[in-house]
Amino acid sequence: MNYIVYILQSEKDKTYYTGMTTDLEKRIKNHNLGISKYTASKKPYKLVWFKSGNMRLNEIKRYFEKNADEIIRLLEHHSFIILEKSKIRVLD
């Protein structure tokens, strides 16, 4: 199945939220509408990173475990991050 792994940042307190979905646009909208109970108190959110691919759930978990340090480092030092052609691209 084609999953999208994503990281959002709360514009309220600058904390991060990670998740996965098959419909990123709808999922971000739901977070910002407060439909997701866990994230409702920290809305609004902006998308700071995503990766799309035909992955199974265990592959997604391995991806995060393998790349966690790099993802965290980039999130700490840059304000906006996107994934482009399987490479992380940092926008200043």
Sequence and secondary structure as in RCSB ss.txt:
>XXXX:A:sequence
MNYIVYILQSEKDKTYYTGMTTDLEKRIKNHNLGISKYTASKKPYKLVWFKSGNMRLNEIKRYFEKNADEIIRLL
EHHSFIILEKSKIRVLD
>XXXX:A:secstr
 EEEEEEEEETTT  EEEEEES HHHHHHHHHHT STTTGGG  EEEEEEEEEE  HHHHHHHHHHHHHHHHHHH
HH SEEEEETTEEEEE 
